[in-house]
Amino acid sequence: MVRKALRRWRQASAIVGAGLLLTVAAAGAVASSTVYRVVDDNGNVTFSDSPRDGGEAIELAPLPGLPSPASKATDARPAAASPGPPFMPYDRFQIDSPGTGAEVSAATPVTLRIVPPLRDDHRVQLRVNGDVSQSALHSDVFWLANLPVGRHQLQADLLDAQGRRQHRTPPVTIVVAE
């Protein structure tokens, strides 16, 4: 019975240790590529970024990049087979309507000014109070619905073919009237 409990405890420690290793690995990708594994007399495994009491050095490989959440939020159009031409900045990317301080109803259109026109492989994502309000679309008009009464901040992100943010509009504050 004691052996089973000890075995379960060691398995749980190994799982926690693996999670800690991943955490340290993520931090290690920024600060260091070496972590140290230390096993105490009770079989507890800990990880550290500094050598201690005979810790075993573990070299970490660089972590691969992960796609941003924005890249998963695309419309129904299939992704381009190639990454497309190099990104060129837009001359203008701003929320055109409603303007700052505008009183609007709970449902209102949001129009962007994008110059030159939006490329086929680019998308726009609208944010309300910092949160994504809907999936990224190949559009310069969005419809907001069911906004609660009060002040809200609107911004839009321009995403390239890989879903990376390339531009963000200046914030526009609107007021939803009763």
TORROZA-224565 format. One record per residue: residue number from 1; x, y, z of N, C-alpha, C, O in turn. Coordinates in steps of 0.001 Angstrom, whole numbers, plus 500000, padded with zeros to 6 digits. Each point is the difference from the previous one (the first is absolute). Layout:
BEGIN
{r NUM; {X; Y; Z}; {X; Y; Z}; {X; Y; Z}; {X; Y; Z}}
...
This chain:
BEGIN
{r 1; {500824; 498813; 500000}; {499176; 501187; 500000}; {500867; 501249; 500000}; {499749; 500941; 499247}}
{r 2; {501281; 499061; 501609}; {500895; 501149; 500081}; {500777; 500138; 498692}; {500241; 501110; 499526}}
{r 3; {500149; 497751; 499895}; {500736; 500050; 498723}; {499135; 500569; 498883}; {500480; 500783; 499181}}
{r 4; {498239; 498826; 500781}; {499102; 500538; 498978}; {499844; 501500; 500157}; {500041; 500743; 499020}}
{r 5; {499780; 499700; 502217}; {499862; 501430; 500253}; {501271; 500733; 499614}; {499945; 501078; 499409}}
{r 6; {501212; 498337; 500926}; {501274; 500622; 499642}; {500162; 500054; 498484}; {500483; 500997; 499464}}
{r 7; {499114; 497931; 499838}; {500097; 499963; 498543}; {499096; 501074; 499387}; {500417; 500708; 499083}}
{r 8; {498341; 499419; 501420}; {499092; 501034; 499501}; {500572; 501390; 500260}; {499921; 500888; 499150}}
{r 9; {500650; 499283; 502025}; {500579; 501301; 500344}; {501156; 500333; 499063}; {500132; 501139; 499554}}
{r 10; {500712; 497862; 500145}; {501119; 500226; 499067}; {499497; 500301; 498597}; {500558; 500853; 499310}}
{r 11; {498372; 498441; 500255}; {499438; 500286; 498681}; {499452; 501424; 499946}; {500205; 500723; 499024}}
{r 12; {499096; 499665; 502036}; {499478; 501363; 500049}; {501143; 501005; 500009}; {499919; 501044; 499352}}
{r 13; {501157; 498638; 501390}; {501162; 500893; 500034}; {500633; 500109; 498619}; {500450; 501073; 499596}}
{r 14; {499581; 497807; 499684}; {500580; 500028; 498651}; {499157; 500867; 499074}; {500543; 500735; 499175}}
{r 15; {498128; 499186; 500953}; {499129; 500825; 499162}; {500186; 501468; 500338}; {500130; 500835; 499104}}
{r 16; {499883; 499486; 502187}; {500231; 501386; 500413}; {501377; 500455; 499541}; {500168; 501132; 499546}}
{r 17; {500814; 497985; 500573}; {501359; 500331; 499555}; {500050; 500260; 498509}; {500699; 500905; 499545}}
{r 18; {498559; 498302; 499692}; {499975; 500221; 498544}; {499367; 501345; 499678}; {500478; 500725; 499128}}
{r 19; {498441; 499606; 501582}; {499381; 501307; 499802}; {500948; 501122; 500362}; {500084; 501011; 499303}}
{r 20; {500631; 498801; 501800}; {500981; 500999; 500407}; {501116; 500104; 498973}; {500481; 501094; 499705}}
{r 21; {499928; 497768; 499753}; {501046; 500018; 498973}; {499542; 500800; 498790}; {500776; 500770; 499433}}
{r 22; {497959; 499052; 500167}; {499493; 500777; 498870}; {499974; 501485; 500320}; {500326; 500834; 499155}}
{r 23; {499283; 499491; 502077}; {499986; 501406; 500408}; {501403; 500568; 499991}; {500238; 501088; 499475}}
{r 24; {500687; 498173; 501107}; {501388; 500452; 500030}; {500554; 500053; 498581}; {500792; 500882; 499667}}
{r 25; {498787; 498170; 499498}; {500469; 499997; 498614}; {499533; 501242; 499272}; {500750; 500600; 499230}}
{r 26; {497993; 499788; 501019}; {499495; 501208; 499355}; {500768; 501222; 500471}; {500361; 500859; 499195}}
{r 27; {499887; 499222; 502093}; {500792; 501119; 500524}; {501440; 499868; 499530}; {500666; 500999; 499728}}
{r 28; {499809; 497773; 500178}; {501373; 499770; 499578}; {500243; 500424; 498568}; {501115; 500385; 499649}}
{r 29; {497843; 499551; 499508}; {500170; 500430; 498615}; {500333; 501476; 499933}; {500674; 500452; 499075}}
{r 30; {498850; 500301; 501911}; {500278; 501428; 500038}; {501298; 500268; 500737}; {500843; 500757; 499519}}
{r 31; {499328; 498623; 501659}; {501117; 500344; 500866}; {501191; 499060; 499852}; {501144; 500455; 500012}}
{r 32; {498614; 498258; 499849}; {501093; 499038; 500000}; {499546; 498739; 499300}; {498801; 499731; 499920}}
{r 33; {502131; 499499; 499576}; {499623; 498756; 499345}; {500401; 498791; 500821}; {499934; 498877; 499499}}
{r 34; {500483; 501313; 501754}; {500379; 498900; 500875}; {499174; 500053; 501273}; {499864; 501055; 500620}}
{r 35; {499579; 497784; 499769}; {499346; 499867; 501294}; {500667; 498847; 500730}; {500691; 499184; 499390}}
{r 36; {499099; 500752; 501912}; {500633; 498981; 500824}; {498925; 499183; 500697}; {499083; 500548; 500612}}
{r 37; {501042; 498119; 499286}; {499063; 499056; 500606}; {500638; 499468; 501270}; {501113; 499475; 499971}}
{r 38; {498175; 500664; 501155}; {500512; 499561; 501291}; {499005; 499014; 500594}; {498803; 500281; 500063}}
{r 39; {501696; 498548; 500377}; {499172; 498997; 500669}; {500480; 499921; 501446}; {501171; 499720; 500259}}
{r 40; {497898; 500535; 500700}; {500410; 499950; 501408}; {499939; 498575; 500534}; {499686; 499076; 499250}}
{r 41; {500609; 500731; 502033}; {500046; 498671; 500622}; {498652; 499287; 499981}; {499948; 498771; 500052}}
{r 42; {498962; 501989; 499874}; {498659; 499410; 499980}; {499499; 499740; 498585}; {498862; 499568; 499816}}
{r 43; {501964; 500686; 499198}; {499597; 499778; 498615}; {499272; 501179; 499368}; {499512; 499894; 498875}}
{r 44; {500410; 501227; 501837}; {499361; 501193; 499445}; {500888; 500600; 498925}; {501205; 500160; 500192}}
{r 45; {498192; 500169; 498682}; {500733; 500597; 498890}; {499650; 501478; 499934}; {498824; 500365; 500016}}
{r 46; {502191; 500484; 499911}; {499799; 501431; 499809}; {500886; 500462; 498852}; {500995; 499359; 499661}}
{r 47; {498622; 501765; 499754}; {500757; 500582; 498909}; {500357; 501433; 500365}; {499240; 500693; 500676}}
{r 48; {501923; 499735; 498866}; {500467; 501339; 500327}; {500813; 500542; 498837}; {500472; 499245; 499150}}
{r 49; {499687; 502083; 500822}; {500854; 500603; 498983}; {501410; 500245; 500514}; {500831; 500576; 499297}}
{r 50; {499445; 498981; 501949}; {501352; 500127; 500550}; {500437; 498659; 500572}; {499182; 499270; 500559}}
{r 51; {502109; 500394; 499306}; {500472; 498701; 500501}; {499911; 499942; 501529}; {500339; 500964; 500687}}
{r 52; {499201; 497894; 499835}; {499916; 499799; 501450}; {500301; 498555; 500328}; {499602; 499098; 499264}}
{r 53; {501081; 500680; 501807}; {500189; 498686; 500610}; {500013; 498836; 499008}; {499191; 499079; 500109}}
{r 54; {501707; 500964; 498948}; {500154; 498887; 499068}; {498883; 499870; 499001}; {499735; 498898; 499518}}
{r 55; {499596; 502193; 500153}; {498927; 499954; 499012}; {500539; 499620; 498633}; {501110; 500377; 499625}}
{r 56; {498092; 498875; 499644}; {500378; 499555; 498660}; {499630; 501081; 498987}; {498842; 500411; 499930}}
{r 57; {502133; 500052; 499285}; {499751; 501038; 498993}; {499226; 499391; 498841}; {500346; 498924; 499513}}
{r 58; {498615; 501759; 500050}; {499186; 499573; 498867}; {499999; 501137; 498999}; {499541; 501100; 500308}}
{r 59; {500975; 498644; 498480}; {499977; 501003; 498934}; {498633; 499983; 499347}; {499478; 498938; 499659}}
{r 60; {499952; 502220; 500170}; {498691; 500103; 499375}; {500139; 500470; 498563}; {500762; 500919; 499698}}
{r 61; {498499; 498444; 499438}; {499962; 500448; 498608}; {499111; 501237; 499928}; {499098; 500153; 500824}}
{r 62; {501135; 500729; 498214}; {499119; 501167; 499863}; {498568; 499561; 499772}; {499746; 499011; 499312}}
{r 63; {499320; 501724; 501265}; {498589; 499685; 499833}; {499519; 500480; 498637}; {500395; 501074; 499545}}
{r 64; {498759; 498141; 499805}; {499457; 500465; 498719}; {498984; 501100; 500245}; {499405; 500081; 501074}}
{r 65; {500400; 500765; 497924}; {498998; 501056; 500108}; {498608; 499407; 499917}; {499788; 498987; 499334}}
{r 66; {499272; 501637; 501334}; {498611; 499564; 499959}; {499181; 501060; 499282}; {500302; 501189; 500104}}
{r 67; {498664; 498399; 499168}; {499166; 501005; 499335}; {499218; 500796; 501034}; {499654; 499480; 501061}}
{r 68; {500070; 501772; 498632}; {499219; 500836; 500909}; {498549; 499557; 499962}; {499557; 499404; 499018}}
{r 69; {499691; 500885; 502058}; {498578; 499664; 499966}; {499299; 500658; 498830}; {499017; 499466; 499487}}
{r 70; {501477; 501692; 500082}; {499373; 500702; 498881}; {500074; 499184; 498717}; {499106; 500087; 499158}}
{r 71; {501970; 499108; 500682}; {500133; 499234; 498761}; {498963; 498893; 499919}; {499700; 499523; 498906}}
{r 72; {499738; 500053; 502238}; {498962; 498974; 499994}; {498642; 500603; 499701}; {499080; 499294; 499586}}
{r 73; {500791; 502005; 500620}; {498720; 500669; 499806}; {499957; 500618; 498613}; {500194; 501205; 499839}}
{r 74; {499553; 497968; 499169}; {499911; 500496; 498627}; {498615; 499682; 499467}; {499269; 499197; 500579}}
{r 75; {500383; 501430; 498334}; {498685; 499710; 499440}; {500045; 498697; 499214}; {501010; 499296; 500018}}
{r 76; {497907; 500382; 499297}; {499869; 498708; 499342}; {500844; 499856; 498745}; {500079; 498903; 499446}}
{r 77; {500553; 502166; 500088}; {500809; 499898; 498788}; {501246; 499180; 500279}; {500606; 500155; 501060}}
{r 78; {499799; 498963; 498006}; {501205; 499202; 500232}; {501249; 500884; 499989}; {500046; 501038; 499341}}
{r 79; {500948; 498521; 501402}; {501260; 500745; 500057}; {500723; 499881; 498668}; {499854; 499004; 499291}}
{r 80; {500917; 502005; 500376}; {500782; 499982; 498764}; {501064; 498915; 500087}; {500530; 499735; 501079}}
{r 81; {499783; 499641; 497802}; {500985; 498935; 499980}; {501398; 500530; 500291}; {500825; 499289; 500574}}
{r 82; {499446; 501943; 499040}; {501307; 500586; 500271}; {499814; 501193; 500927}; {498890; 500520; 500118}}
{r 83; {502174; 499919; 500538}; {499848; 501102; 500934}; {499650; 501329; 499344}; {499670; 500959; 500698}}
{r 84; {500395; 499117; 497995}; {499654; 501242; 499310}; {501191; 500944; 499937}; {501082; 499691; 500498}}
{r 85; {498703; 501451; 498888}; {501097; 500961; 499872}; {500372; 500568; 501364}; {499222; 499898; 500948}}
{r 86; {501959; 500696; 499155}; {500416; 500568; 501284}; {498998; 501039; 500475}; {499348; 500669; 499199}}
{r 87; {500539; 499454; 502128}; {499052; 500953; 500571}; {500465; 501417; 499728}; {501146; 500352; 500277}}
{r 88; {497964; 500452; 499181}; {500270; 501419; 499788}; {499013; 500760; 500863}; {498813; 499675; 500009}}
{r 89; {501648; 501323; 500711}; {499085; 500718; 500891}; {498907; 500728; 499229}; {500170; 500378; 498841}}
{r 90; {498712; 499805; 501836}; {498900; 500756; 499436}; {500218; 501476; 500324}; {500542; 500337; 501053}}
{r 91; {499033; 500539; 498040}; {500133; 501440; 500226}; {499024; 500476; 501072}; {500296; 500926; 500754}}
{r 92; {498536; 498429; 499305}; {498996; 500389; 500988}; {499277; 498753; 500469}; {499569; 499174; 499195}}
{r 93; {500303; 500699; 502124}; {499246; 498911; 500616}; {499393; 500565; 501275}; {500667; 500114; 501028}}
{r 94; {498050; 500239; 498883}; {499356; 500657; 501140}; {498511; 499704; 500002}; {499425; 499620; 498980}}
{r 95; {499959; 500560; 502183}; {498545; 499898; 500093}; {499434; 501325; 499526}; {500284; 501053; 500571}}
{r 96; {498913; 498882; 498378}; {499437; 501198; 499385}; {498690; 500395; 500664}; {499721; 501185; 500182}}
{r 97; {499473; 497812; 500181}; {498698; 500267; 500604}; {499649; 498837; 500917}; {500212; 498853; 499609}}
{r 98; {499273; 501376; 501567}; {499684; 501272; 500631}; {501275; 500701; 500478}; {501039; 499372; 500202}}
{r 99; {498852; 501930; 499969}; {501131; 500785; 500462}; {500087; 499996; 501519}; {499063; 499585; 500683}}
{r 100; {502060; 500877; 499839}; {500196; 500074; 501443}; {498918; 500867; 500642}; {499711; 501100; 499528}}
{r 101; {499696; 498391; 501557}; {498970; 500713; 500736}; {498605; 499830; 499436}; {499044; 500533; 500564}}
{r 102; {500812; 498737; 498333}; {498686; 499829; 499376}; {499055; 499233; 500912}; {500400; 499035; 500650}}
{r 103; {498345; 501397; 499395}; {498949; 499259; 500694}; {499342; 499092; 498979}; {499520; 500456; 498962}}
{r 104; {500463; 498254; 501344}; {499461; 499023; 499056}; {498979; 499124; 500716}; {499886; 500032; 501225}}
{r 105; {499376; 499189; 497995}; {499054; 499047; 500585}; {500743; 498714; 500327}; {501190; 499871; 499714}}
{r 106; {498109; 499187; 500881}; {500622; 498728; 500396}; {500465; 499195; 498796}; {500837; 499108; 500140}}
{r 107; {498638; 501191; 498692}; {500423; 499355; 498756}; {500453; 501106; 499058}; {499242; 500922; 499700}}
{r 108; {501996; 498979; 499836}; {500529; 501073; 499160}; {501049; 499472; 499040}; {500741; 499082; 500350}}
{r 109; {499343; 501476; 498443}; {501062; 499603; 499074}; {501306; 500722; 500353}; {499991; 501117; 500517}}
{r 110; {501105; 498229; 499198}; {501332; 500589; 500161}; {500673; 499927; 498631}; {500152; 498920; 499430}}
{r 111; {500246; 502238; 500051}; {500614; 500081; 498679}; {501452; 500413; 500144}; {500316; 500927; 500745}}
{r 112; {500568; 498386; 498541}; {501421; 500324; 500026}; {500412; 500652; 498694}; {499401; 499755; 498953}}
{r 113; {501621; 501074; 501118}; {500620; 500562; 498793}; {501344; 499298; 499853}; {500874; 500107; 500860}}
{r 114; {499271; 499169; 498028}; {501222; 499242; 499725}; {500509; 500431; 498634}; {499337; 499778; 498988}}
{r 115; {501852; 500845; 500981}; {500594; 500493; 498753}; {501439; 499504; 499933}; {500758; 500230; 500942}}
{r 116; {499646; 499102; 497987}; {499214; 499506; 498872}; {499007; 498939; 500471}; {500057; 499575; 501154}}
{r 117; {499034; 499991; 497969}; {498994; 499016; 500403}; {500636; 498732; 500577}; {501137; 499653; 499678}}
{r 118; {498112; 499678; 501169}; {500448; 498785; 500686}; {500398; 498929; 498985}; {499241; 499679; 499086}}
{r 119; {501964; 499774; 501094}; {500459; 498921; 499124}; {499175; 498743; 500221}; {499418; 499815; 501068}}
{r 120; {500530; 499315; 497914}; {499209; 498777; 500090}; {500432; 499091; 501145}; {499164; 499316; 500591}}
{r 121; {502131; 500666; 499733}; {500486; 499083; 501036}; {500057; 500653; 501385}; {500560; 499407; 500922}}
{r 122; {498882; 501786; 499252}; {499971; 500674; 501288}; {498592; 499991; 500578}; {499011; 499937; 499269}}
{r 123; {500917; 500127; 502048}; {498729; 499995; 500722}; {500002; 501123; 501032}; {501052; 500511; 500384}}
{r 124; {497761; 499858; 500052}; {499837; 501014; 501041}; {499209; 499370; 501136}; {499045; 499255; 499780}}
{r 125; {501375; 501062; 501437}; {499346; 499477; 501193}; {499612; 501179; 500887}; {500852; 500821; 500340}}
{r 126; {497890; 499270; 500032}; {499511; 501097; 500827}; {500111; 499622; 501472}; {499714; 498866; 500386}}
{r 127; {500709; 502105; 500435}; {500099; 499809; 501450}; {499069; 500997; 500685}; {499916; 501163; 499607}}
{r 128; {499396; 498364; 501413}; {499160; 500855; 500839}; {500530; 499866; 501419}; {500017; 498906; 500565}}
{r 129; {500410; 502201; 500001}; {500575; 500025; 501350}; {501172; 499025; 500121}; {500185; 499367; 501040}}
{r 130; {500596; 500519; 497899}; {501191; 499151; 499997}; {499763; 498558; 499629}; {500960; 499273; 499743}}
{r 131; {497790; 500281; 500219}; {499688; 498603; 499675}; {499556; 499876; 498550}; {499323; 500884; 499475}}
{r 132; {501058; 498018; 499881}; {499590; 499745; 498624}; {498486; 499850; 499980}; {499447; 499219; 500774}}
{r 133; {499874; 501521; 498348}; {498537; 499966; 499974}; {499458; 498974; 499008}; {498871; 499533; 500151}}
{r 134; {501918; 500114; 498842}; {499573; 499007; 499026}; {501210; 499521; 499212}; {501082; 500579; 500099}}
{r 135; {498735; 498375; 499129}; {501092; 499440; 499212}; {500564; 501025; 499033}; {499309; 500926; 499574}}
{r 136; {501958; 498890; 500088}; {500631; 500881; 499022}; {499336; 499798; 498638}; {499736; 498873; 499581}}
{r 137; {500000; 502246; 499740}; {499317; 499957; 498711}; {500753; 500822; 498972}; {500778; 500891; 500343}}
{r 138; {498982; 498802; 498400}; {500527; 500826; 498918}; {498942; 501055; 499722}; {499240; 499891; 499037}}
{r 139; {500713; 501132; 501810}; {498946; 501008; 499917}; {500460; 501290; 500650}; {500906; 500006; 500834}}
{r 140; {498455; 501089; 498771}; {500270; 501280; 500650}; {498747; 500517; 500716}; {499963; 501151; 500435}}
{r 141; {499004; 497990; 499686}; {498789; 500353; 500729}; {499658; 498846; 500942}; {500009; 498833; 499607}}
{r 142; {499689; 501518; 501646}; {499604; 499026; 501011}; {498700; 500469; 500632}; {499710; 501196; 500012}}
{r 143; {499509; 497874; 500509}; {498751; 500344; 500664}; {500102; 499571; 501453}; {500225; 498827; 500299}}
{r 144; {499609; 502130; 500598}; {499982; 499706; 501431}; {498558; 499909; 500448}; {499175; 500827; 499610}}
{r 145; {500509; 498181; 501204}; {498641; 499836; 500505}; {500052; 499683; 501488}; {500984; 499457; 500502}}
{r 146; {497952; 500889; 500184}; {499833; 499691; 501423}; {501065; 500621; 500890}; {500402; 499398; 500997}}
{r 147; {500055; 501782; 498660}; {500946; 500687; 500876}; {499250; 500529; 501215}; {498942; 500610; 499845}}
{r 148; {501576; 499173; 501357}; {499326; 500538; 501177}; {500141; 501520; 500063}; {500914; 500577; 499409}}
{r 149; {498184; 500050; 501303}; {500026; 501448; 500178}; {501319; 500376; 500676}; {500453; 499321; 500922}}
{r 150; {500152; 501764; 498609}; {501240; 500484; 500602}; {501050; 500314; 498955}; {499727; 500015; 498800}}
{r 151; {501494; 500237; 501689}; {501130; 500347; 499125}; {500718; 498727; 499563}; {500171; 499064; 500781}}
{r 152; {500244; 500921; 497956}; {500727; 498860; 499450}; {501135; 500516; 499126}; {499880; 501039; 499351}}
{r 153; {501212; 498228; 500641}; {501147; 500372; 499170}; {500095; 499021; 498834}; {500005; 498785; 500196}}
{r 154; {500071; 501753; 498595}; {500120; 499186; 498791}; {501406; 500131; 499431}; {500587; 501082; 500022}}
{r 155; {499946; 497819; 499472}; {501254; 499981; 499241}; {499887; 498888; 498985}; {499200; 499077; 500160}}
{r 156; {501597; 501010; 498803}; {500035; 498942; 498991}; {501450; 499600; 499771}; {500900; 500840; 500016}}
{r 157; {499314; 497860; 499771}; {501323; 499464; 499679}; {500008; 499556; 498551}; {499047; 499379; 499530}}
{r 158; {502023; 500937; 499764}; {500182; 499522; 498635}; {500946; 498818; 500074}; {501134; 500132; 500462}}
{r 159; {498400; 498707; 499080}; {500773; 498761; 500076}; {500535; 499628; 498624}; {499288; 500101; 499000}}
{r 160; {501973; 499467; 500954}; {500579; 499586; 498726}; {499586; 498569; 499672}; {499175; 499415; 500703}}
{r 161; {501389; 500025; 498241}; {499609; 498674; 499518}; {500238; 498906; 501038}; {499327; 498970; 499966}}
{r 162; {501621; 501231; 500962}; {500287; 499018; 501039}; {499229; 500285; 501292}; {500201; 499309; 500999}}
{r 163; {498925; 501692; 498995}; {499215; 500319; 501177}; {500725; 500874; 501010}; {499546; 500147; 501134}}
{r 164; {501579; 500434; 498462}; {500761; 500879; 500900}; {499487; 501426; 499873}; {499723; 500480; 498900}}
{r 165; {500154; 500194; 502247}; {499546; 501392; 499982}; {501088; 500885; 499417}; {501145; 499976; 500450}}
{r 166; {498480; 500809; 498537}; {500935; 500916; 499363}; {499670; 501454; 500318}; {500894; 500845; 500046}}
{r 167; {497832; 499449; 500173}; {499564; 501355; 500340}; {498906; 499904; 501051}; {499290; 498998; 500079}}
{r 168; {500578; 502044; 500722}; {498866; 500151; 500923}; {499552; 501445; 499918}; {500824; 500915; 500028}}
{r 169; {497877; 499291; 499871}; {499474; 501357; 499917}; {500150; 500705; 501345}; {500085; 499354; 501044}}
{r 170; {499946; 501974; 498919}; {499900; 500732; 501261}; {498638; 499693; 500633}; {499036; 499744; 499278}}
{r 171; {500870; 500276; 502047}; {498719; 499696; 500634}; {498947; 501073; 499733}; {500310; 501188; 499909}}
{r 172; {498448; 498372; 499968}; {498848; 500887; 499849}; {499045; 499655; 501131}; {499604; 498845; 500155}}
{r 173; {500024; 502159; 500639}; {499076; 499784; 501107}; {498607; 500413; 499566}; {499793; 501113; 499517}}
{r 174; {499242; 497973; 500661}; {498609; 500293; 499665}; {499151; 499870; 501262}; {500427; 499410; 500992}}
{r 175; {498376; 501145; 498956}; {499068; 499927; 501124}; {498706; 499377; 499494}; {499379; 500505; 499066}}
{r 176; {500223; 498393; 501561}; {498716; 499375; 499659}; {498954; 500632; 500900}; {500047; 499879; 501224}}
{r 177; {499000; 500803; 498132}; {498938; 500688; 500737}; {498869; 499018; 500326}; {499866; 498943; 499384}}
{r 178; {499351; 501435; 501578}; {498854; 499153; 500400}; {498931; 499977; 498954}; {498976; 499340; 500178}}
